[in-house]
Each structure stands twice: as structure tokens, then as C-alpha cells.
């Protein structure tokens, strides 16, 4: 019997989407942006001590190989020829730090993971013994706190009138970013110190580790990163687009360990055959796109115009607004970051970034801590039963308030309760809390940019909740627009890879971009009601402030486990 005829689909592009809890490989049709097949593998997080979050770089790499292999098998079952895959893009969890031996290809320590929500100074707890623990109520998976003392020592060396770290990087000095994680490794891990002394050590974020390994590893692997990932290390000058000598000296990081910085869309190297991949699947295919996950989602949402913004709803929320070719420094506690640079000779675009610490996490809290729902999906059903919070407001400040307040003394509250309030109203109030927090970030962005947003583009797992999306439109009082294809992060990486010079299978010209079908949520309440609800939320927020008082550990060894969140220093 003759073999089944392979389907002819035109050029395909693959995307590795490497996140904190899972790895995926997805394959798209470059002409239609249709997702053809994908595979996902969960990855473990390790907690060797309280407040420490690590991952095994070899497990991450193995999960990438497994996802590629299984996706290729699924394509074969669909009679799709994998030789049509013309390029591969990489999107990754940002800031997570890896150091490895360039001669053996072995990691010298586990990857040190990043928390969910960065800020001018993360809420951090230090117990009298000096070992760090997560701030009360915070999940330790978000906060790797081992670098807090490193941050405190470094901050003493920044002149009050010249925050050169922030002016060069757009970032506050924080445990969140890679430079302090790398500094900790250099100070505390003898294997890393020895490898640096012997010129064997390479540093990278997850994208660098994957690209180096996939392009040959110890046998000629390419050691590079892209501008978006580099901009989250605190070693990268976002104006000159180069590693900054002064910053490297400040953090005492040897520049020889750093990867070459490239654009987000160019051929970095070719996939090399690996014993981990059966029959050398995809050998010789160029790896030609690389974007940090939030930048990838911005590209996947096609937010190419100055003033376009997207919000990704996950454990926390990440809201990015494209500010075009100019760096906008926030007066309201937001970060300035590189959005993308889609080609070696293409201009760099910047973004303002704000994050909500507790979004999906509040749903998990209702499930795991209060037990009022059995699954995250159930919250929509509960909220639908009542259609209102009945005056109940839920401020999930489990570990202080983040942007735009930066108030460490806050704690979570549920207020406005009456005898009539039940679990459905609390569920509804939890969904509203996600929307109110997003509005606060959006208001800060509008003030920084001076151009109010006309609509908000959304993605992420929580966007499947239709009540949440409708509430978001009502509370923002602008339309909320959700693409029908939810995999925007992977799509962004695929677009960057397919558009690279020398690949050229994906056009990013506005007239060529596939029309994406969207679900649109219009505000359904009047503007006055929207404002009343928002101002009542702000009143609730004020009630959450001042629960924890910070005292020095010397005067009170039993003090609450929480230290100061400083307001961002403004640049003038």
C-alpha cells in the first residue's frame, strides 16, 4: 500500500516556549499563523532552603528535546512533513540565571529562578539568623531571596543623587534581576569561582543556555542572547545596546563570561544533531528568533505601534506598553525595558512594564487555603451565580502592595462584608481585584506616556474566564480584546524566527500580517458606576495599609518577617 501523501502547507516555523513550570514546542504555519501541533512537558522547581528557588538546567534542556521530538511525531501522524520547518524561535522565562562549563557543557550550579513580580525593592523577609524566607503569605516559588543581602550591600554604593544603575538599565536594584543572582553564585559557589578563574565559565539566561546547547554545546555552541533578555540582567545599557563596563565593575562581573548580544530576529546558529533527538530531528534548521516571554507576547499580539499595550494574565499579570523608539522613564514605579529589535539593522523599540503580583494566585488561594472552590475553573461558575460582589472588596496584598503603591506594611483584606455575603460574592470580589489592580497599572502607564489607551489586548490562561474579561472591560471602561489563538508568546517567537534575514518565510509588514480573529469585550456599565467602584476599591486599598510595622531586628528580634519596600527614586 502506498504511503499516505504528505500534506503541503508551505513553510512552517517552530517555537520553544520555556516557562517556569513547563516547556513547550509549538509549530505554526507561517502564512496563516495557524497552530498546527504542540507538546508540553512539566518541569520541577527545587527549594533547597526556604526562600530559594532553583531549577535543573539539564532537565530544562531535556524537556526541550522531548517537546521537539514529540511534536515532530504528532506532525508525522498528521502527515505534515517536518522538513517544512524552516526556522525555530525561542521564548523564555526571563532573569533566571545559569552558569555552565564551556568545555564539558555541564551546569556548574542549578538555575537560580526569578520571582513573579519585580519592583523597586521586592518585599523580603530576613530572619534573625540571616537566612531569608518568603514574606508572610508569599509563595516561595515567586521569590528567590538569597540575594537580598547582596542587594542591600550594593545599594549602599549607589550615590543618592545619581542612580546610574536605573538610568542605564531602566531597572531598580532588586533581587529580581540576573546580575545579583550571578554575583551570589560568584561569591558562594566554589565550582563557579574556579571555572571563572580557569576561563571555563559561561553565563546566560535560559535563552542563552538553550541556544548554546541546541547549536552544538561544547562542540561549537553559539553563546548569545538577545536585547530583550539582556535588558533584564542589570548589566546591559539599554541606550547603547551593549554590556556596560561601569555596571559590570559595580557588580564585579567579569565581562568574559557574558554572551554576545544580538537582535531578536537573526540567524544565531543551526540546530545540531543530538543523541537526545531521534534521527536528528530538525538538524540544520536555523535558530533565528529569541525574545523574553513578555516581549514575545507583545510581538505575538502585534503591538508594533507606539501606545499599544498587552496584559498577560497568569500567576501575576504583566502589562507592557510599546513606547516606540524612545525610552520612557516612569514616575510611577514602572520598569523601562527593551520591547524588541526585529533584525540586525532594524531599530530598537522600548516598553514600559508594570506587574500585578497576585492575579491567578488569588484564585489558587481561594482553592488551596480557603477551600471554597475545588478547581480554578469553578470560580467563574460561583461568580456567575451572583453577578456582583454585593459591596464586598478583596485586596490580595498578601506580601505588601506593589506598583503603583510600593507599600510593604499592607496585608490582604476582605472588607464590606454583611450577613448576606457568601462565598460567591467573595469569588466575584477576587476576580474584580485582578481587574482593579490592572487598572491601577494602566492609569500609571497613561500618566507616564500621556496617551490614554483606546483598548487593551489580553492573553494568558485566565483570559478563558469570560466574567473576568467582561469585568476588566467594565473597570477599565475601554474594550478588552482577546485573540482566538491564545498562544501569543510562542507565536511572537515564531514570528521573529520566520522573519529573520536569511529565513524570510514570515512577513512582518502590516499589510501581510494575518488578520487574527478576536473576541471583543465592550464595557457594559456606565462610566459613573465604573468610577464609583474604582474609588471604593481605592478606599479598600487604603484600609489594607499599615498592618505591619517595620522595626530593626536589633531592637525587636521577634519583629514581623518583612523589610522595607522603598519607593522608586525618580529620574529628573
VEXMIVEX-942557 format. One record per residue (C-alpha): residue number from 1; residue in three letters; x, y, z. Coordinates in nm, 2 decimals, padded with zeros to 4 digits. Layout:
BEGIN
     i    aa        X        Y        Z
   NUM   ALA        X        Y        Z
...
***
This chain:
BEGIN
     i    aa        X        Y        Z
     1   UNK    00.00    00.00    00.00
     2   UNK    00.14    00.34   -00.09
     3   UNK    00.24    00.57    00.19
     4   UNK   -00.01    00.85    00.27
     5   UNK    00.07    01.17    00.08
     6   UNK    00.22    01.43    00.30
     7   UNK    00.01    01.75    00.34
     8   UNK    00.15    02.05    00.16
     9   UNK    00.13    02.36    00.39
    10   UNK    00.41    02.59    00.28
    11   UNK    00.68    02.70    00.53
    12   UNK    00.64    02.61    00.90
    13   UNK    00.81    02.77    01.20
    14   UNK    00.87    02.61    01.54
    15   UNK    00.89    02.79    01.87
    16   UNK    01.04    02.67    02.20
    17   UNK    00.84    02.83    02.49
    18   UNK    01.03    02.77    02.81
    19   UNK    00.85    02.89    03.12
    20   UNK    00.89    02.85    03.50
    21   UNK    00.66    02.55    03.53
    22   UNK    00.66    02.39    03.18
    23   UNK    00.84    02.37    02.84
    24   UNK    00.65    02.36    02.51
    25   UNK    00.74    02.33    02.15
    26   UNK    00.48    02.46    01.90
    27   UNK    00.47    02.46    01.52
    28   UNK    00.29    02.73    01.32
    29   UNK    00.21    02.78    00.95
    30   UNK    00.40    03.10    00.86
    31   UNK    00.14    03.21    00.60
    32   UNK   -00.17    03.18    00.82
    33   UNK   -00.02    03.19    01.18
    34   UNK   -00.23    02.87    01.24
    35   UNK   -00.10    02.65    01.53
    36   UNK   -00.06    02.30    01.38
    37   UNK    00.07    02.10    01.67
    38   UNK    00.25    02.12    02.00
    39   UNK    00.37    01.92    02.30
    40   UNK    00.42    02.03    02.67
    41   UNK    00.63    01.89    02.95
    42   UNK    00.61    02.00    03.31
    43   UNK    00.93    02.08    03.48
    44   UNK    01.02    02.07    03.85
    45   UNK    01.12    02.36    04.08
    46   UNK    01.35    02.28    04.37
    47   UNK    01.35    02.45    04.71
    48   UNK    01.68    02.36    04.87
    49   UNK    01.61    02.61    05.15
    50   UNK    01.33    02.83    05.24
    51   UNK    01.31    03.13    05.00
    52   UNK    01.54    02.96    04.75
    53   UNK    01.40    02.86    04.41
    54   UNK    01.61    02.66    04.17
    55   UNK    01.57    02.45    03.85
    56   UNK    01.79    02.19    03.69
    57   UNK    01.93    02.33    03.36
    58   UNK    01.98    01.98    03.23
    59   UNK    01.61    01.89    03.30
    60   UNK    01.51    02.21    03.12
    61   UNK    01.72    02.12    02.81
    62   UNK    01.60    01.76    02.82
    63   UNK    01.24    01.89    02.83
    64   UNK    01.31    02.09    02.51
    65   UNK    01.44    01.79    02.33
    66   UNK    01.14    01.58    02.44
    67   UNK    00.89    01.85    02.33
    68   UNK    01.06    01.88    01.99
    69   UNK    01.06    01.51    01.93
    70   UNK    00.70    01.45    02.04
    71   UNK    00.57    01.75    01.83
    72   UNK    00.76    01.61    01.53
    73   UNK    00.59    01.27    01.59
    74   UNK    00.25    01.44    01.61
    75   UNK    00.31    01.62    01.29
    76   UNK    00.41    01.29    01.12
    77   UNK    00.07    01.15    01.24
    78   UNK   -00.10    01.44    01.07
    79   UNK    00.10    01.37    00.75
    80   UNK    00.28    01.70    00.78
    81   UNK    00.64    01.69    00.66
    82   UNK    00.88    01.82    00.93
    83   UNK    01.13    01.92    00.66
    84   UNK    00.90    02.21    00.60
    85   UNK    01.01    02.36    00.94
    86   UNK    01.23    02.64    00.82
    87   UNK    01.32    02.81    01.15
    88   UNK    01.30    02.79    01.52
    89   UNK    01.24    03.07    01.77
    90   UNK    01.30    03.07    02.15
    91   UNK    01.09    03.24    02.41
    92   UNK    01.19    03.20    02.78
    93   UNK    01.13    03.29    03.14
    94   UNK    01.34    03.60    03.20
    95   UNK    01.61    03.67    03.46
    96   UNK    01.66    03.31    03.56
    97   UNK    02.04    03.26    03.58
    98   UNK    02.26    02.97    03.46
    99   UNK    02.64    02.93    03.47
   100   UNK    02.80    02.64    03.29
   101   UNK    03.13    02.49    03.19
   102   UNK    03.21    02.56    02.82
   103   UNK    03.44    02.26    02.79
   104   UNK    03.21    01.99    02.93
   105   UNK    02.87    02.16    02.88
   106   UNK    02.78    02.08    03.24
   107   UNK    02.59    02.34    03.45
   108   UNK    02.81    02.45    03.75
   109   UNK    02.50    02.50    03.97
   110   UNK    02.13    02.49    03.94
   111   UNK    01.95    02.77    03.76
   112   UNK    01.86    03.04    04.01
   113   UNK    01.50    03.13    03.93
   114   UNK    01.32    03.47    03.92
   115   UNK    01.02    03.58    04.12
   116   UNK    00.70    03.67    03.96
   117   UNK    00.67    04.04    04.02
   118   UNK    00.97    04.28    04.01
   119   UNK    00.96    04.61    04.19
   120   UNK    01.18    04.89    04.32
   121   UNK    01.26    04.67    04.61
   122   UNK    01.09    04.33    04.65
   123   UNK    00.91    04.25    04.97
   124   UNK    01.16    04.05    05.15
   125   UNK    01.18    03.89    05.49
   126   UNK    01.51    03.83    05.68
   127   UNK    01.50    03.62    06.00
   128   UNK    01.75    03.70    06.28
   129   UNK    01.97    03.41    06.18
   130   UNK    02.03    03.58    05.85
   131   UNK    01.87    03.31    05.63
   132   UNK    01.60    03.45    05.41
   133   UNK    01.24    03.34    05.40
   134   UNK    00.95    03.45    05.18
   135   UNK    00.74    03.74    05.31
   136   UNK    00.44    03.62    05.50
   137   UNK    00.17    03.48    05.27
   138   UNK    00.40    03.48    04.96
   139   UNK    00.47    03.16    04.79
   140   UNK    00.84    03.08    04.79
   141   UNK    00.82    02.98    04.43
   142   UNK    00.80    03.35    04.34
   143   UNK    01.08    03.49    04.54
   144   UNK    01.43    03.36    04.54
   145   UNK    01.55    03.57    04.83
   146   UNK    01.91    03.46    04.88
   147   UNK    02.04    03.77    04.71
   148   UNK    01.87    04.02    04.95
   149   UNK    02.19    04.09    05.15
   150   UNK    02.38    04.13    04.82
   151   UNK    02.12    04.39    04.71
   152   UNK    02.15    04.57    05.05
   153   UNK    02.53    04.59    05.03
   154   UNK    02.52    04.71    04.66
   155   UNK    02.26    04.97    04.73
   156   UNK    02.49    05.14    04.98
   157   UNK    02.73    05.21    04.70
   158   UNK    02.48    05.39    04.47
   159   UNK    02.50    05.77    04.53
   160   UNK    02.16    05.91    04.63
   161   UNK    02.18    06.18    04.36
   162   UNK    02.30    05.95    04.08
   163   UNK    02.12    05.62    04.04
   164   UNK    02.34    05.52    03.74
   165   UNK    02.20    05.16    03.76
   166   UNK    01.84    05.28    03.69
   167   UNK    01.94    05.54    03.43
   168   UNK    02.15    05.29    03.23
   169   UNK    01.93    04.99    03.27
   170   UNK    01.57    05.12    03.33
   171   UNK    01.56    04.88    03.63
   172   UNK    01.57    04.93    04.01
   173   UNK    01.83    04.75    04.21
   174   UNK    01.64    04.43    04.31
   175   UNK    01.68    04.06    04.39
   176   UNK    01.47    04.00    04.08
   177   UNK    01.73    04.06    03.81
   178   UNK    02.02    03.84    03.69
   179   UNK    02.32    04.05    03.80
   180   UNK    02.27    03.99    04.17
   181   UNK    02.20    03.62    04.12
   182   UNK    02.53    03.59    03.93
   183   UNK    02.71    03.79    04.20
   184   UNK    02.57    03.55    04.46
   185   UNK    02.69    03.25    04.25
   186   UNK    03.04    03.40    04.22
   187   UNK    03.05    03.47    04.60
   188   UNK    02.91    03.14    04.72
   189   UNK    02.97    02.86    04.48
   190   UNK    03.34    02.74    04.46
   191   UNK    03.28    02.55    04.13
   192   UNK    03.17    02.87    03.97
   193   UNK    03.46    03.07    04.11
   194   UNK    03.71    02.81    03.99
   195   UNK    03.56    02.79    03.64
   196   UNK    03.58    03.17    03.61
   197   UNK    03.94    03.17    03.72
   198   UNK    04.02    02.90    03.47
   199   UNK    03.83    03.07    03.19
   200   UNK    03.58    02.79    03.16
   201   UNK    03.26    02.96    03.28
   202   UNK    02.98    03.09    03.06
   203   UNK    02.68    03.29    03.20
   204   UNK    02.34    03.32    03.04
   205   UNK    01.97    03.34    03.10
   206   UNK    01.77    03.04    02.99
   207   UNK    01.77    03.15    02.62
   208   UNK    02.15    03.15    02.61
   209   UNK    02.17    02.81    02.78
   210   UNK    01.93    02.66    02.53
   211   UNK    02.07    02.83    02.21
   212   UNK    02.43    02.73    02.31
   213   UNK    02.32    02.37    02.38
   214   UNK    02.10    02.33    02.07
   215   UNK    02.37    02.47    01.84
   216   UNK    02.63    02.22    01.95
   217   UNK    02.71    02.29    02.31
   218   UNK    03.08    02.21    02.39
   219   UNK    03.12    02.14    02.02
   220   UNK    03.09    02.49    01.88
   221   UNK    02.77    02.60    02.05
   222   UNK    02.68    02.97    02.00
   223   UNK    02.70    03.18    02.32
   224   UNK    02.45    03.46    02.26
   225   UNK    02.14    03.63    02.39
   226   UNK    01.90    03.89    02.25
   227   UNK    01.85    04.25    02.35
   228   UNK    01.52    04.18    02.54
   229   UNK    01.68    03.92    02.77
   230   UNK    02.00    04.12    02.81
   231   UNK    01.79    04.42    02.92
   232   UNK    01.67    04.22    03.23
   233   UNK    02.02    04.14    03.36
   234   UNK    02.10    04.48    03.51
   235   UNK    02.44    04.47    03.32
   236   UNK    02.31    04.60    02.99
   237   UNK    02.30    04.96    02.88
   238   UNK    01.96    05.00    02.71
   239   UNK    02.07    05.32    02.53
   240   UNK    02.39    05.19    02.37
   241   UNK    02.26    04.83    02.35
   242   UNK    02.59    04.69    02.49
   243   UNK    02.71    04.53    02.81
   244   UNK    02.81    04.83    03.03
   245   UNK    03.17    04.83    03.16
   246   UNK    03.07    05.06    03.46
   247   UNK    02.78    04.83    03.56
   248   UNK    03.00    04.51    03.53
   249   UNK    03.26    04.68    03.75
   250   UNK    02.99    04.78    04.00
   251   UNK    02.86    04.42    04.03
   252   UNK    03.22    04.29    03.99
   253   UNK    03.11    04.06    03.70
   254   UNK    03.39    03.96    03.46
   255   UNK    03.27    04.06    03.11
   256   UNK    03.43    03.75    02.95
   257   UNK    03.15    03.52    03.09
   258   UNK    02.88    03.73    02.92
   259   UNK    02.70    03.61    02.60
   260   UNK    02.72    03.82    02.27
   261   UNK    02.41    04.04    02.24
   262   UNK    02.22    04.00    01.92
   263   UNK    01.89    04.13    01.78
   264   UNK    01.57    03.94    01.85
   265   UNK    01.54    03.82    01.49
   266   UNK    01.85    03.69    01.31
   267   UNK    02.02    03.35    01.25
   268   UNK    02.22    03.27    01.56
   269   UNK    02.32    02.92    01.46
   270   UNK    02.19    02.59    01.32
   271   UNK    02.03    02.30    01.52
   272   UNK    02.30    02.03    01.57
   273   UNK    02.22    01.66    01.58
   274   UNK    02.18    01.54    01.94
   275   UNK    02.18    01.19    02.09
   276   UNK    01.86    01.31    02.27
   277   UNK    01.68    01.37    01.94
   278   UNK    01.58    01.06    01.74
   279   UNK    01.71    01.06    01.38
   280   UNK    01.84    01.42    01.43
   281   UNK    01.50    01.58    01.40
   282   UNK    01.54    01.93    01.27
   283   UNK    01.91    01.91    01.23
   284   UNK    02.04    02.21    01.03
   285   UNK    01.73    02.42    01.09
   286   UNK    01.83    02.78    01.19
   287   UNK    01.75    02.91    01.53
   288   UNK    01.67    03.27    01.43
   289   UNK    01.43    03.42    01.69
   290   UNK    01.48    03.50    02.06
   291   UNK    01.26    03.70    02.29
   292   UNK    01.20    03.71    02.66
   293   UNK    00.85    03.58    02.73
   294   UNK    00.67    03.92    02.79
   295   UNK    00.84    04.07    02.48
   296   UNK    00.74    03.77    02.28
   297   UNK    00.37    03.81    02.39
   298   UNK    00.39    04.18    02.28
   299   UNK    00.51    04.07    01.93
   300   UNK    00.26    03.79    01.92
   301   UNK   -00.02    04.04    02.00
   302   UNK    00.13    04.25    01.71
   303   UNK    00.16    04.55    01.94
   304   UNK    00.40    04.72    01.69
   305   UNK    00.26    05.08    01.73
   306   UNK    00.37    05.33    01.99
   307   UNK    00.10    05.32    02.26
   308   UNK   -00.03    04.97    02.20
   309   UNK   -00.04    04.75    02.52
   310   UNK   -00.10    04.39    02.62
   311   UNK   -00.17    04.23    02.95
   312   UNK   -00.08    03.87    03.02
   313   UNK   -00.29    03.71    03.30
   314   UNK   -00.11    03.43    03.48
   315   UNK    00.00    03.38    03.84
   316   UNK    00.06    03.75    03.83
   317   UNK   -00.01    04.00    03.54
   318   UNK    00.24    04.16    03.31
   319   UNK    00.13    04.47    03.14
   320   UNK    00.36    04.60    02.86
   321   UNK    00.31    04.92    02.66
   322   UNK    00.51    04.99    02.35
   323   UNK    00.67    05.33    02.38
   324   UNK    00.82    05.32    02.03
   325   UNK    01.19    05.42    01.98
   326   UNK    01.21    05.63    02.29
   327   UNK    01.29    05.52    02.65
   328   UNK    01.02    05.64    02.88
   329   UNK    01.13    05.65    03.24
   330   UNK    00.84    05.61    03.48
   331   UNK    00.74    05.85    03.76
   332   UNK    00.50    05.59    03.89
   333   UNK    00.71    05.28    03.98
   334   UNK    00.70    05.10    03.64
   335   UNK    01.01    04.95    03.47
   336   UNK    01.17    05.06    03.14
   337   UNK    01.27    04.77    02.92
   338   UNK    01.36    04.67    02.57
   339   UNK    01.05    04.56    02.38
   340   UNK    01.22    04.41    02.07
   341   UNK    01.47    04.46    01.79
   342   UNK    01.34    04.26    01.49
   343   UNK    01.66    04.24    01.28
   344   UNK    02.03    04.34    01.30
   345   UNK    01.97    04.66    01.11
   346   UNK    01.63    04.73    01.25
   347   UNK    01.56    04.99    01.52
   348   UNK    01.51    04.90    01.88
   349   UNK    01.17    04.95    02.04
   350   UNK    01.12    05.01    02.41
   351   UNK    00.83    04.94    02.65
   352   UNK    00.71    05.03    03.00
   353   UNK    00.63    04.73    03.21
   354   UNK    00.41    04.71    03.52
   355   UNK    00.31    04.39    03.70
   356   UNK    00.04    04.28    03.93
   357   UNK    00.19    04.04    04.19
   358   UNK   -00.13    03.85    04.27
   359   UNK   -00.37    03.76    03.98
   360   UNK   -00.42    03.38    03.92
   361   UNK   -00.25    03.34    04.26
   362   UNK   -00.56    03.48    04.44
   363   UNK   -00.78    03.21    04.27
   364   UNK   -00.53    02.94    04.39
   365   UNK   -00.55    03.09    04.74
   366   UNK   -00.93    03.06    04.74
   367   UNK   -00.89    02.70    04.63
   368   UNK   -00.59    02.58    04.84
   369   UNK   -00.62    02.80    05.16
   370   UNK   -01.00    02.86    05.19
   371   UNK   -01.13    02.56    05.00
   372   UNK   -01.43    02.75    04.86
   373   UNK   -01.35    02.61    04.51
   374   UNK   -01.22    02.27    04.41
   375   UNK   -01.07    02.39    04.08
   376   UNK   -00.96    02.72    03.94
   377   UNK   -01.23    02.70    03.67
   378   UNK   -01.50    02.68    03.93
   379   UNK   -01.46    03.05    04.02
   380   UNK   -01.64    03.16    03.71
   381   UNK   -01.94    02.95    03.80
   382   UNK   -01.96    03.09    04.15
   383   UNK   -01.92    03.45    04.03
   384   UNK   -02.19    03.40    03.77
   385   UNK   -02.44    03.28    04.03
   386   UNK   -02.45    03.63    04.19
   387   UNK   -02.32    03.86    03.92
   388   UNK   -02.20    04.11    04.18
   389   UNK   -01.97    04.13    04.48
   390   UNK   -02.26    04.29    04.68
   391   UNK   -02.02    04.57    04.81
   392   UNK   -01.75    04.32    04.91
   393   UNK   -01.39    04.42    04.82
   394   UNK   -01.09    04.19    04.83
   395   UNK   -00.74    04.34    04.84
   396   UNK   -00.49    04.05    04.80
   397   UNK   -00.19    04.23    04.94
   398   UNK   -00.05    03.90    05.08
   399   UNK    00.30    04.03    05.08
   400   UNK    00.25    04.41    05.06
   401   UNK    00.13    04.63    04.78
   402   UNK    00.34    04.65    04.46
   403   UNK    00.31    04.91    04.18
   404   UNK    00.20    05.18    04.20
   405   UNK    00.19    05.19    04.58
   406   UNK    00.51    05.01    04.69
   407   UNK    00.37    04.98    05.04
   408   UNK    00.53    04.69    05.24
   409   UNK    00.31    04.75    05.55
   410   UNK   -00.01    04.64    05.37
   411   UNK   -00.17    04.30    05.41
   412   UNK   -00.46    04.13    05.24
   413   UNK   -00.81    04.22    05.35
   414   UNK   -01.17    04.13    05.26
   415   UNK   -01.40    04.42    05.36
   416   UNK   -01.75    04.54    05.31
   417   UNK   -01.89    04.22    05.45
   418   UNK   -02.25    04.18    05.56
   419   UNK   -02.46    03.89    05.69
   420   UNK   -02.57    03.85    05.33
   421   UNK   -02.22    03.80    05.19
   422   UNK   -02.14    03.44    05.08
   423   UNK   -01.86    03.26    04.90
   424   UNK   -02.00    03.36    04.56
   425   UNK   -01.96    03.73    04.65
   426   UNK   -01.60    03.67    04.77
   427   UNK   -01.52    03.48    04.44
   428   UNK   -01.66    03.77    04.24
   429   UNK   -01.46    04.02    04.45
   430   UNK   -01.14    03.82    04.39
   431   UNK   -01.20    03.85    04.01
   432   UNK   -01.26    04.22    04.05
   433   UNK   -00.94    04.26    04.24
   434   UNK   -00.74    04.13    03.94
   435   UNK   -00.92    04.39    03.72
   436   UNK   -00.88    04.68    03.97
   437   UNK   -00.50    04.61    04.01
   438   UNK   -00.47    04.61    03.63
   439   UNK   -00.65    04.95    03.61
   440   UNK   -00.40    05.09    03.86
   441   UNK   -00.11    04.99    03.64
   442   UNK   -00.28    05.11    03.33
   443   UNK   -00.35    05.45    03.49
   444   UNK    00.02    05.48    03.59
   445   UNK    00.11    05.40    03.22
   446   UNK   -00.13    05.66    03.09
   447   UNK    00.02    05.92    03.32
   448   UNK    00.38    05.82    03.21
   449   UNK    00.30    05.81    02.84
   450   UNK    00.05    06.09    02.82
   451   UNK   -00.16    05.89    02.57
   452   UNK   -00.47    05.71    02.72
   453   UNK   -00.51    05.36    02.58
   454   UNK   -00.80    05.31    02.35
   455   UNK   -00.82    04.93    02.41
   456   UNK   -00.63    04.66    02.60
   457   UNK   -00.51    04.34    02.43
   458   UNK   -00.50    04.04    02.66
   459   UNK   -00.37    03.68    02.67
   460   UNK   -00.27    03.42    02.93
   461   UNK   -00.46    03.13    03.09
   462   UNK   -00.71    03.35    03.30
   463   UNK   -00.85    03.51    02.98
   464   UNK   -01.06    03.20    02.93
   465   UNK   -01.28    03.33    03.21
   466   UNK   -01.54    03.54    03.03
   467   UNK   -01.67    03.70    03.35
   468   UNK   -01.31    03.82    03.43
   469   UNK   -01.28    03.97    03.08
   470   UNK   -01.61    04.15    03.10
   471   UNK   -01.53    04.28    03.44
   472   UNK   -01.19    04.41    03.30
   473   UNK   -01.37    04.60    03.03
   474   UNK   -01.62    04.75    03.27
   475   UNK   -01.35    04.85    03.52
   476   UNK   -01.11    05.00    03.26
   477   UNK   -01.40    05.14    03.07
   478   UNK   -01.23    05.06    02.74
   479   UNK   -01.27    04.75    02.52
   480   UNK   -01.07    04.44    02.61
   481   UNK   -00.96    04.24    02.30
   482   UNK   -00.86    03.87    02.32
   483   UNK   -00.72    03.68    02.02
   484   UNK   -00.89    03.35    01.95
   485   UNK   -00.55    03.18    01.93
   486   UNK   -00.42    03.21    02.29
   487   UNK   -00.05    03.11    02.23
   488   UNK    00.07    03.46    02.17
   489   UNK    00.41    03.41    02.35
   490   UNK    00.51    03.12    02.12
   491   UNK    00.36    03.30    01.82
   492   UNK    00.58    03.60    01.89
   493   UNK    00.90    03.39    01.90
   494   UNK    00.79    03.21    01.58
   495   UNK    00.73    03.54    01.40
   496   UNK    01.07    03.67    01.50
   497   UNK    01.23    03.35    01.37
   498   UNK    01.04    03.33    01.05
   499   UNK    01.11    03.70    00.97
   500   UNK    01.48    03.68    01.02
   501   UNK    01.72    03.77    00.73
   502   UNK    01.82    03.45    00.55
   503   UNK    01.49    03.28    00.65
   504   UNK    01.23    03.52    00.52
   505   UNK    00.92    03.30    00.55
   506   UNK    00.72    03.53    00.77
   507   UNK    00.65    03.89    00.67
   508   UNK    00.60    04.14    00.95
   509   UNK    00.48    04.41    00.71
   510   UNK    00.14    04.54    00.84
   511   UNK   -00.04    04.45    00.51
   512   UNK    00.10    04.09    00.53
   513   UNK    00.02    04.01    00.89
   514   UNK   -00.26    03.76    00.91
   515   UNK   -00.59    03.90    01.03
   516   UNK   -00.63    03.75    01.37
   517   UNK   -00.99    03.67    01.49
   518   UNK   -01.05    03.85    01.81
   519   UNK   -01.31    03.83    02.09
   520   UNK   -01.40    04.18    02.20
   521   UNK   -01.55    04.27    02.54
   522   UNK   -01.71    04.62    02.55
   523   UNK   -01.79    04.80    02.87
   524   UNK   -02.15    04.72    02.98
   525   UNK   -02.19    04.96    03.27
   526   UNK   -02.20    05.34    03.26
   527   UNK   -01.88    05.54    03.33
   528   UNK   -02.01    05.68    03.66
   529   UNK   -02.07    05.33    03.80
   530   UNK   -01.72    05.22    03.68
   531   UNK   -01.56    05.52    03.86
   532   UNK   -01.76    05.46    04.19
   533   UNK   -01.65    05.10    04.20
   534   UNK   -01.29    05.20    04.13
   535   UNK   -01.29    05.47    04.40
   536   UNK   -01.44    05.23    04.65
   537   UNK   -01.16    04.98    04.56
   538   UNK   -00.90    05.26    04.64
   539   UNK   -01.07    05.31    04.98
   540   UNK   -01.03    04.94    05.04
   541   UNK   -00.66    04.96    04.94
   542   UNK   -00.61    05.23    05.20
   543   UNK   -00.76    05.01    05.47
   544   UNK   -00.51    04.74    05.39
   545   UNK   -00.21    04.97    05.46
   546   UNK   -00.03    04.99    05.79
   547   UNK   -00.09    04.64    05.92
   548   UNK    00.28    04.56    05.96
   549   UNK    00.52    04.79    06.13
   550   UNK    00.88    04.75    06.04
   551   UNK    01.13    04.77    06.32
   552   UNK    01.50    04.70    06.32
   553   UNK    01.59    04.34    06.40
   554   UNK    01.83    04.47    06.68
   555   UNK    01.55    04.63    06.87
   556   UNK    01.30    04.35    06.83
   557   UNK    01.42    04.01    06.73
   558   UNK    01.06    03.89    06.72
   559   UNK    00.96    04.16    06.46
   560   UNK    00.73    04.06    06.17
   561   UNK    00.91    03.89    05.89
   562   UNK    00.91    04.18    05.64
   563   UNK    01.15    04.45    05.55
   564   UNK    01.12    04.78    05.38
   565   UNK    00.99    04.84    05.02
   566   UNK    01.13    05.17    04.91
   567   UNK    00.95    05.40    04.67
   568   UNK    01.13    05.42    04.34
   569   UNK    01.37    05.71    04.30
   570   UNK    01.25    05.93    04.02
   571   UNK    01.48    06.04    03.74
   572   UNK    01.46    06.41    03.65
***
